[in-house]
Amino acid sequence: MKNIFSPPSIEDFTRLLKAWRFWILAAFVGALISTALYYIAPPPYRARATVNVDFNLEEAFPQDTDRQHFYYLERESRKLEEIAWSDEVIQIVAKNHNISVEELRSGKLTLSQPAEAGWHFYADDANNQKAIELASVWAMAFTESASAQIGAQDGLNSFIKLDVTQVENLTAKRNVSLSTYLITGVLISMMFSAFLVLFYAKQPELKKTANIKTKKATKKK
């Protein structure tokens, strides 16, 4: 433990440089392992549908301050987000897909919205076609439910407009790319190899030095 917590020295840096072959080998092995893992247990597919949300700030509050605009956007965005995750909308997505509402809310569906402009509805699944269907149905269900509440009492502001922009001919890609697997595998393997070079490989040298000192002390006696 003393070696682990000891401050770095020029010897440690030199030892790392001398082990460049070991670093390259470790990086190659890490890349092979991460690639194999990617194809043996691939990450799920992810599809994205998009709904454009226009709050029409200029028409809703033509003479308001920026602060009032901010509270208006925050309030209406929160209402829209609650609609997106409401029981009514999520149950529509779960219907005919043999998926529970709890499963959809626990990570299979992801909502990304910038307040105004494109709201992205993501769906993850091991089957690419199923991921596409989930994302598309979710975006459509959200739009229909939110549109029904525009202008209603205690509902959404009447100036809000929703337009479905991407729900057809969607594509699904792996939610984690192969390059991410490769980079992660290489970095982990190189960190592990650095640990071996600095701490494990250093122990034989310490033992050798101790043996030499012991022999010298014996000869003096």
C-alpha positions in Angstrom: 0.0 0.0 0.0 2.9 2.3 0.6 3.8 2.1 -3.1 0.3 2.9 -4.2 0.0 6.1 -2.2 3.6 7.3 -2.7 4.1 10.4 -4.9 5.0 9.9 -8.6 8.6 10.0 -9.6 10.6 10.3 -12.8 11.3 6.6 -12.4 7.6 5.9 -12.7 7.3 7.9 -15.9 10.4 6.2 -17.3 8.9 2.8 -16.5 5.7 3.7 -18.4 7.6 4.8 -21.4 9.7 1.7 -21.5 6.5 -0.4 -21.4 5.1 1.0 -24.7 4.9 -2.4 -26.3 2.8 -3.6 -23.4 0.5 -0.6 -23.8 0.0 -1.3 -27.5 -0.7 -5.0 -26.8 -3.2 -4.0 -24.0 -5.0 -1.6 -26.3 -5.3 -4.2 -29.0 -6.7 -6.8 -26.6 -9.1 -4.2 -25.2 -10.3 -3.4 -28.7 -10.9 -7.1 -29.4 -12.7 -7.7 -26.2 -15.0 -4.7 -26.6 -15.8 -5.6 -30.2 -16.6 -9.1 -29.3 -18.9 -7.9 -26.5 -20.6 -5.5 -28.9 -21.6 -8.3 -31.2 -22.3 -11.0 -28.5 -24.5 -8.7 -26.4 -25.3 -5.7 -28.6 -27.0 -2.6 -27.1 -30.6 -2.1 -28.0 -31.8 -0.1 -31.0 -33.0 3.5 -30.6 -35.5 5.3 -32.8 -36.5 8.9 -32.7 -39.7 10.7 -33.6 -40.0 14.5 -33.5 -42.8 16.9 -32.7 -42.3 20.6 -33.2 -43.6 22.8 -30.4 -44.2 26.5 -31.1 -45.2 28.6 -28.0 -45.7 31.8 -30.2 -44.2 34.1 -27.5 -44.7 37.2 -29.7 -48.4 36.6 -30.0 -49.0 35.3 -26.5 -47.2 38.2 -24.7 -46.3 40.9 -27.3 -45.2 43.4 -24.6 -43.9 41.1 -21.9 -40.4 41.1 -20.4 -37.9 38.3 -20.8 -38.6 37.2 -17.3 -42.3 36.7 -18.0 -41.4 34.8 -21.1 -39.2 32.5 -19.1 -41.9 31.7 -16.6 -44.4 31.2 -19.4 -42.1 28.7 -21.2 -41.3 26.9 -18.0 -44.9 26.5 -17.0 -46.2 25.4 -20.4 -43.2 23.1 -21.0 -43.9 21.4 -17.6 -47.5 20.8 -18.6 -46.5 19.3 -21.9 -43.9 17.1 -20.3 -46.6 15.8 -17.8 -48.8 15.0 -20.8 -46.1 13.1 -22.5 -45.7 10.9 -19.4 -49.3 10.7 -18.5 -51.1 7.4 -18.0 -53.4 8.1 -21.0 -50.5 8.6 -23.4 -48.2 5.9 -22.1 -51.0 3.3 -22.1 -51.6 4.0 -25.7 -47.9 3.3 -26.4 -48.1 0.1 -24.3 -51.2 -1.2 -26.0 -50.6 -4.0 -28.5 -46.9 -4.1 -27.8 -46.9 -6.5 -24.8 -45.1 -3.9 -22.7 -46.1 -2.6 -19.3 -46.4 1.0 -18.5 -43.8 0.6 -15.8 -41.3 -0.8 -18.3 -41.8 2.1 -20.7 -41.3 4.6 -17.9 -38.2 2.9 -16.5 -35.9 3.6 -19.4 -37.4 2.2 -22.6 -38.8 5.7 -23.5 -36.8 8.9 -23.3 -38.0 12.5 -23.8 -35.6 15.2 -24.9 -37.0 18.7 -25.3 -35.4 22.2 -25.6 -38.6 24.0 -24.4 -39.4 25.4 -27.9 -38.8 23.8 -31.2 -38.3 20.1 -31.8 -39.3 17.7 -29.0 -37.6 14.3 -29.5 -39.3 11.1 -28.5 -36.8 8.2 -28.2 -37.6 4.5 -27.9 -35.2 1.7 -27.2 -35.7 -2.0 -27.9 -33.8 -5.0 -29.0 -35.9 -5.1 -32.2 -35.4 -2.2 -34.5 -38.9 -2.2 -36.0 -40.4 -2.3 -32.5 -38.3 0.7 -31.4 -39.6 2.6 -34.5 -43.2 1.8 -33.7 -42.9 2.8 -30.1 -41.3 6.1 -30.9 -43.8 6.9 -33.6 -46.9 5.9 -31.5 -45.6 7.9 -28.5 -45.1 11.1 -30.5 -48.6 10.8 -32.1 -50.3 10.0 -28.8 -48.6 13.0 -27.2 -49.6 15.3 -30.0 -53.3 14.2 -30.0 -53.5 14.4 -26.2 -51.8 17.8 -26.0 -53.7 19.3 -28.9 -57.0 18.4 -27.1 -55.9 20.5 -24.1 -54.9 23.6 -26.0 -57.2 26.5 -25.0 -59.1 24.3 -22.5 -59.6 25.5 -18.9 -56.6 24.8 -16.8 -55.0 23.4 -20.0 -52.4 24.6 -22.4 -52.2 28.2 -23.7 -54.3 28.7 -26.8 -51.3 30.1 -28.7 -49.3 26.8 -28.5 -49.1 24.9 -31.8 -47.9 21.3 -32.2 -46.8 19.8 -35.5 -45.7 16.2 -36.0 -42.5 16.4 -38.2 -41.0 13.0 -38.0 -43.1 9.9 -37.3 -42.9 8.1 -40.7 -40.0 6.3 -42.4 -38.0 6.4 -39.2 -34.7 4.5 -38.8 -33.3 2.8 -35.7 -29.7 2.6 -34.8 -27.9 1.1 -31.8 -28.1 3.5 -28.9 -24.4 2.9 -28.2 -22.1 2.9 -31.2 -19.3 0.4 -31.9 -16.7 3.2 -31.7 -17.8 4.0 -28.1 -17.3 0.4 -27.2 -13.8 0.4 -28.8 -12.8 3.6 -27.1 -14.0 2.4 -23.7 -12.3 -1.0 -24.1 -9.0 0.6 -25.1 -9.1 3.1 -22.2 -9.9 0.5 -19.6 -7.3 -1.9 -20.8 -4.6 0.9 -20.9 -5.5 2.0 -17.4 -5.2 -1.6 -16.2 -1.9 -2.0 -18.0 -0.6 1.2 -16.4 -1.6 -0.2 -13.0 0.3 -3.4 -13.7 3.4 -1.5 -14.9 3.5 0.9 -12.0 2.6 -1.3 -9.1 2.7 -5.0 -9.9 5.9 -4.9 -12.0 7.6 -2.8 -9.4 7.4 -5.5 -6.7 10.1 -7.8 -8.2 12.5 -4.8 -8.5 12.0 -4.0 -4.9 12.6 -7.6 -3.9 15.7 -7.7 -6.0 17.0 -4.5 -4.5 16.3 -5.9 -1.0 18.2 -9.1 -1.8 21.2 -7.2 -3.0 21.3 -5.1 0.2 20.9 -8.3 2.3 23.8 -10.0 0.5 26.0 -6.9 0.9 25.2 -6.8 4.6 26.1 -10.5 5.0 29.5 -10.0 3.2 30.4 -7.1 5.6 29.8 -9.4 8.5 
